[in-house]
Amino acid sequence: MERASVLDHQSVNKDRRRIRSLLVFKRTLGQLGFGLIKIFLFFLVLGGLSFAFISVYQFLSTSPYFRLQNIVVTGVNDDLREELIKISGITEMGNLLSLDLAAIKKNMERHPWIKSVFLKKTFPNTLYIKAENEESVALVLLEEKMHLMDREGVIFKDVERDDCIDFPVVTGLAAGDKKNKAYLKRVASFLNTLHRGDSPLSAKELSEIHVGEDGTLTVYFNELPFKVFFGKEDFIRKIDALRHIVKHLQATRRLYQARSIDLDYDARAVVAFTGRVV
């Protein structure tokens, strides 16, 4: 009798475990089903919102209320303004909301005389365009072809028939030389320093800037009868020193006897006259 009682007890325990496992399975299945329902509802709501957003956007992007009516362009003259609008890709009477500003900016900045463009939408129907012109400060001679260089020492276009060429010429550069970029930045640094000066050493009086193989600058002025060695750096001090030397030569009436001035020294300058050096 005791044996049967033990077996019955074990059987009851097995049944309880089976029932408990079944309840856990049902509960897990129920939780999983509820979770799937929540995910389904989430995506259903998300899809509904997306559809609503797309519908509203399509309606607004075709609405006459947002039709582009005013294009305000600043920073350039009228001729360049018309060119920019023409190459911008802006369609006449287009919708302001649907304008792709990134594409418009990219198209406009392809123009060789445009350095940068800033665009702003002002609803309901105005597009503001602020353009920055490229400004040439020098001509760069490479392989017998002239190019225009800006204040940062960047060549931005080839010289064409209608371009102004009243700028100093940068010579001595070899086409394809990897050092040209650094050398032109040095030239730009020199010119920017000189632009802050006064006559007779203003940048307007420059004729040529020759770049040596080692990157040193030799400068020729229109009104000064000699060449000036400026080296690679410290242009502010050297330009100031040149002003004093020119004044001294004028005062002593020896200006037109000088043939070269070497300023590439720490605390002195070397002036070469016809037949002698001082």
LOLOVO-30037 format. One record per residue (C-alpha): residue in one letter; x negated, y negated, z. Coordinates in pm, whole numbers, plus 50000, padded with zeros to 5 digits. Layout:
% LOLOVO-30037
NODE  r     xx     yy     zz
NODE  A      X      Y      Z
...
% end
This chain:
% LOLOVO-30037
NODE  r     xx     yy     zz
NODE  M  50000  50000  50000
NODE  E  49718  49762  50073
NODE  R  49564  49840  49733
NODE  A  49887  49748  49551
NODE  S  49916  49429  49754
NODE  V  49567  49316  49644
NODE  L  49643  49384  49278
NODE  D  49970  49197  49298
NODE  H  49792  48897  49452
NODE  Q  49531  48897  49174
NODE  S  49805  48914  48911
NODE  V  49983  48619  49070
NODE  N  49658  48417  49067
NODE  K  49605  48495  48698
NODE  D  49956  48382  48617
NODE  R  49904  48060  48809
NODE  R  49580  47989  48623
NODE  R  49748  48060  48291
NODE  I  50032  47826  48376
NODE  R  49790  47557  48495
NODE  S  49585  47587  48172
NODE  L  49904  47563  47969
NODE  L  50010  47251  48157
NODE  V  49667  47091  48108
NODE  F  49680  47172  47737
NODE  K  50027  47023  47703
NODE  R  49923  46713  47894
NODE  T  49608  46673  47676
NODE  L  49813  46727  47363
NODE  G  50063  46469  47483
NODE  Q  49791  46215  47556
NODE  L  49632  46280  47218
NODE  G  49961  46237  47042
NODE  F  50032  45915  47229
NODE  G  49684  45789  47140
NODE  L  49738  45869  46774
NODE  I  50068  45687  46783
NODE  K  49899  45380  46931
NODE  I  49627  45390  46664
NODE  F  49891  45426  46394
NODE  L  50085  45131  46533
NODE  F  49767  44923  46558
NODE  F  49679  44980  46193
NODE  L  50040  44925  46094
NODE  V  50041  44586  46269
NODE  L  49695  44502  46128
NODE  G  49809  44592  45779
NODE  G  50119  44380  45823
NODE  L  49916  44081  45940
NODE  S  49668  44122  45654
NODE  F  49950  44140  45402
NODE  A  50109  43832  45556
NODE  F  49777  43644  45551
NODE  I  49712  43735  45187
NODE  S  50063  43634  45090
NODE  V  50033  43300  45269
NODE  Y  49688  43237  45116
NODE  Q  49812  43319  44766
NODE  F  50104  43086  44815
NODE  L  49888  42801  44944
NODE  S  49616  42854  44681
NODE  T  49872  42801  44408
NODE  S  50070  42531  44583
NODE  P  50075  42190  44406
NODE  Y  50039  42030  44749
NODE  F  49670  42134  44760
NODE  R  49598  42050  44395
NODE  L  49259  41880  44354
NODE  Q  49321  41518  44260
NODE  N  49014  41327  44383
NODE  I  48645  41407  44339
NODE  V  48420  41161  44521
NODE  V  48051  41181  44425
NODE  T  47785  40972  44601
NODE  G  47407  40947  44570
NODE  V  47387  40948  44189
NODE  N  47474  40716  43901
NODE  D  47785  40752  43685
NODE  D  47613  40942  43404
NODE  L  47470  41201  43639
NODE  R  47804  41219  43819
NODE  E  47976  41330  43499
NODE  E  47703  41586  43432
NODE  L  47737  41732  43782
NODE  I  48114  41769  43756
NODE  K  48074  41927  43413
NODE  I  47826  42195  43529
NODE  S  47994  42249  43867
NODE  G  48257  42489  43738
NODE  I  48540  42283  43891
NODE  T  48849  42325  43677
NODE  E  49071  42027  43613
NODE  M  49365  42010  43854
NODE  G  49239  42318  44040
NODE  N  49344  42407  44391
NODE  L  49131  42263  44671
NODE  L  49185  42564  44897
NODE  S  49054  42812  44642
NODE  L  48736  42620  44552
NODE  D  48418  42822  44604
NODE  L  48184  42562  44755
NODE  A  47882  42795  44754
NODE  A  47916  42856  44380
NODE  I  47970  42485  44309
NODE  K  47663  42392  44513
NODE  K  47452  42652  44333
NODE  N  47565  42529  43991
NODE  M  47496  42164  44072
NODE  E  47153  42228  44221
NODE  R  47046  42390  43895
NODE  H  47032  42041  43747
NODE  P  46662  41942  43730
NODE  W  46724  41595  43874
NODE  I  46926  41720  44173
NODE  K  46736  41814  44487
NODE  S  47028  41908  44712
NODE  V  47408  41890  44727
NODE  F  47646  41870  45025
NODE  L  48016  41940  44969
NODE  K  48316  41885  45193
NODE  K  48685  41956  45143
NODE  T  48926  41696  45277
NODE  F  49280  41827  45265
NODE  P  49513  41806  45096
NODE  N  49348  41706  44765
NODE  T  48997  41549  44790
NODE  L  48650  41698  44739
NODE  Y  48350  41495  44861
NODE  I  48013  41560  44696
NODE  K  47694  41404  44832
NODE  A  47401  41461  44598
NODE  E  47033  41384  44655
NODE  N  46828  41288  44352
NODE  E  46485  41424  44285
NODE  E  46226  41144  44302
NODE  S  45916  41170  44090
NODE  V  45588  41030  44227
NODE  A  45334  41181  43988
NODE  L  45276  41359  43660
NODE  V  45095  41693  43674
NODE  L  44888  41805  43376
NODE  L  44882  42182  43328
NODE  E  44773  42345  43002
NODE  E  44808  42016  42814
NODE  K  45171  41987  42925
NODE  M  45309  41723  43162
NODE  H  45536  41801  43457
NODE  L  45709  41581  43715
NODE  M  45619  41622  44084
NODE  D  45826  41506  44384
NODE  R  45725  41365  44723
NODE  E  45677  41715  44869
NODE  G  45428  41813  44601
NODE  V  45676  42033  44414
NODE  I  45695  42039  44035
NODE  F  46066  42017  43954
NODE  K  46083  41972  43576
NODE  D  45889  41931  43253
NODE  V  45849  41582  43113
NODE  E  46099  41512  42836
NODE  R  46123  41231  42586
NODE  D  46360  41013  42791
NODE  D  46180  41059  43125
NODE  C  45991  40774  43288
NODE  I  45618  40847  43288
NODE  D  45492  40541  43475
NODE  F  45320  40752  43742
NODE  P  44964  40856  43824
NODE  V  44846  41173  43652
NODE  V  44721  41471  43853
NODE  T  44441  41650  43667
NODE  G  44196  41932  43735
NODE  L  44445  42209  43811
NODE  A  44423  42545  43636
NODE  A  44751  42704  43527
NODE  G  44840  43009  43735
NODE  D  44601  42927  44019
NODE  K  44756  43036  44350
NODE  K  44594  42737  44522
NODE  N  44788  42485  44312
NODE  K  45079  42476  44559
NODE  A  44851  42378  44849
NODE  Y  44656  42133  44633
NODE  L  44973  41955  44515
NODE  K  45094  41923  44874
NODE  R  44761  41755  44951
NODE  V  44812  41518  44659
NODE  A  45164  41442  44785
NODE  S  45027  41373  45134
NODE  F  44776  41128  44987
NODE  L  45041  40953  44777
NODE  N  45286  40926  45067
NODE  T  45011  40768  45276
NODE  L  44918  40530  44997
NODE  H  45282  40431  44938
NODE  R  45280  40273  45282
NODE  G  44989  40050  45187
NODE  D  44964  39707  45025
NODE  S  44801  39580  44708
NODE  P  44540  39622  44568
NODE  L  44552  39983  44689
NODE  S  44918  40056  44634
NODE  A  45027  40375  44464
NODE  K  45150  40167  44169
NODE  E  44787  40083  44091
NODE  L  44687  40448  44069
NODE  S  44578  40585  43734
NODE  E  44459  40939  43803
NODE  I  44409  41184  44087
NODE  H  44159  41453  43997
NODE  V  44166  41774  44201
NODE  G  43830  41947  44226
NODE  E  43783  42324  44226
NODE  D  43755  42313  44606
NODE  G  44068  42095  44643
NODE  T  43891  41764  44702
NODE  L  44057  41451  44561
NODE  T  43886  41194  44341
NODE  V  44103  40890  44271
NODE  Y  44095  40635  43989
NODE  F  44273  40297  44017
NODE  N  44384  40076  43729
NODE  E  44233  39754  43865
NODE  L  43928  39893  44045
NODE  P  43627  39967  43824
NODE  F  43506  40267  44023
NODE  K  43617  40614  44128
NODE  V  43680  40695  44493
NODE  F  43609  41030  44661
NODE  F  43874  41098  44928
NODE  G  43794  41459  45010
NODE  K  44068  41679  45159
NODE  E  44206  41505  45468
NODE  D  44212  41205  45704
NODE  F  44364  40987  45431
NODE  I  44495  40715  45663
NODE  R  44146  40632  45794
NODE  K  43986  40657  45451
NODE  I  44243  40432  45281
NODE  D  44200  40174  45555
NODE  A  43822  40196  45512
NODE  L  43858  40149  45136
NODE  R  44062  39831  45189
NODE  H  43784  39682  45400
NODE  I  43519  39784  45147
NODE  V  43714  39630  44859
NODE  K  43759  39303  45051
NODE  H  43386  39296  45128
NODE  L  43293  39362  44765
NODE  Q  43528  39089  44650
NODE  A  43388  38844  44904
NODE  T  43029  38921  44796
NODE  R  43123  38925  44426
NODE  R  42993  39277  44378
NODE  L  43327  39448  44307
NODE  Y  43254  39508  43939
NODE  Q  42901  39628  44007
NODE  A  43023  39928  44206
NODE  R  43055  40259  44022
NODE  S  43179  40495  44296
NODE  I  43271  40505  44664
NODE  D  43245  40825  44866
NODE  L  43466  40815  45174
NODE  D  43426  41182  45263
NODE  Y  43214  41109  45570
NODE  D  43306  41086  45938
NODE  A  43192  40734  46020
NODE  R  43057  40576  45703
NODE  A  43104  40539  45329
NODE  V  42856  40558  45044
NODE  V  42889  40297  44770
NODE  A  42704  40353  44444
NODE  F  42620  40047  44241
NODE  T  42470  40028  43898
NODE  G  42115  40153  43946
NODE  R  42132  40198  44326
NODE  V  42325  40343  44621
NODE  V  42420  40162  44945
% end
